[in-house]
């Protein structure tokens, strides 16, 4: 079960990278690493967005969602992304 949960979450990061291309590293990659290193938690906007994208993707395929309750309509406000980095 843990492997499924991990895959679904990480697939959400893949979907983020497909959505923003090369901007992924600045918009999601670095903030995610900084957030995980600082608090050890994955509750920041990068993680919520990854889970929302993953949930939408897997729901559309009819695959059971294995993570906690996530608003699948959550999306990052890209104009505020850089305030988390700098």
C-alpha positions, 0 to 999 in steps of 0.5 A: 500500500505504501508503494501505491501511495508514494507512486501516486504522490510522485506521479503528481510531481511528474504532472507538475513538470509536464504542466510547467516544463523547465519552470518546474525546478523553480516553481516546484522542485526547489520549494519542495526540497526546501520545505521537506528539509526545513520541516520534514513535512510535505504539507506545502503548496508544492505537495498539495498541488502534486496530490491534487493533480495526481488525484484528478489523474487517477480519478479520471482513470477510475483508480482508487485514490490512496492518499488522504483527503485532498481537494482535487481542485487545488492549484498553485497560484503561480504568481506567488510561487517565487515568494516561497523561494526568495 
